[in-house]
Amino acid sequence: IGKTDEGYPFFVGGAVPGDVVSAQITKINKTYGFAKIKRIITPSERRTVPKCAFFEKCGGCSIMHADYELQLEIKKNLVSSNLAKIGGYEVGSYDYEGIVGADKIFGYRNKAQFPVGTSGRAVCGFYEKSSHNLVPCTECLIQDEAINITARIIMDFVNKYSLTVYNEKKHSGIVRHIYVRTGADNSVMAVIVTNSRTKIEHAYELAQMLLREVNLKSLVQNVNTAKGNVILGKENILLWGEQNITASVGNIEYVMSPNSFFQVNYEQMYKLYSKAKEYAALTGTETIFDLYCGVGSISLFMADCAAEVIGVEIVEPAVKNAVLNAKLNGITNAKFYCGDCPQVVSKLVSDGLRADVVVVDPPRKGCDERTLDLIKEISPSRVVYVSCNSSTLARDVKILRNCGYVVKKCCAVDMFPQSMHVETVCLMSRKDK
């Protein structure tokens, strides 16, 4: 952000604090404007040369040109700024513990979703920022290299057998996305998302191609015939191998299906969940409601310190994985329910269940308003809110403040080095506690 002599601020894309630049104004509003860099006159000491050849085009790693300590400062300040401006919590009114950095800032992602397009031949990659212009790329530096290798092999297969590429405007063509996950022991789940239920031919050949380069455990065809930007459909066709792969975080082993949500950075996930567990302040006597529980990742991580954990999730395959994960780890004090979160929790409450601690880990859009109302009705002593979007987190803690809960502690965790995304965990307690 640069300001004129009169104090009028401009948001300058691609600039780093300390840069001296020549910039072209692109838009002016009443209280602020936008500009783009024409020339860097004097680079900031905090500026770095991006390692990725696709940095200027790909919309993913938006702050790779800033040194890592600056990246952490930017994210730490983003969270506290959103809590202040949106949530009404100024720093000092709660214990802000800053940000937990990553030991591994490249090669950390265990999942990637490549849209497929054409550029003379079928290609996959990532979209430019704020567009659906595809940048062909299977050499992403923040991903596990097995993901890149898998994507390249699948695209060779697609081109060898001339599989048609999906056209979102015409809603025609077959191959929509390549979706790859890595798990324990460098295992790989490869998913081809198609606009047809017709089973992909020559799948055994593809499996053998992959096995020569990666530790393939699962090859799946996911069927998504719907229009729109949702990547995965509900139907999975197993082409080769196993239905699921596993991952280990701490002492817990998790089973994952293609549709199951799971954090993309195993090392930082452990730090995030450890902080959430710390905030829950469990003594072994508490009942926990884990809302938006996914495959039970947080539920099972906390189960050893609680009397009972109840997880609720709307995605049926994820709930099946959660039940399987509990059995796999010998955890008997965790139960999981599938369905719309407010409806399921309302039924549990009407049956007389109450929670001492509520944990929420919602999608980017934040908590459903009905869920926030239910938290007030349940009236737990503590709410632990895990968020991938500090803007909606701030909005929700403001609502919960009106329900009698105040933020006591907050900590950001850098789950996504090189990008502007950041995870946050907040502890809220009832005002009477």
Disulfide bonds with the S-S distance in Angstrom:
none
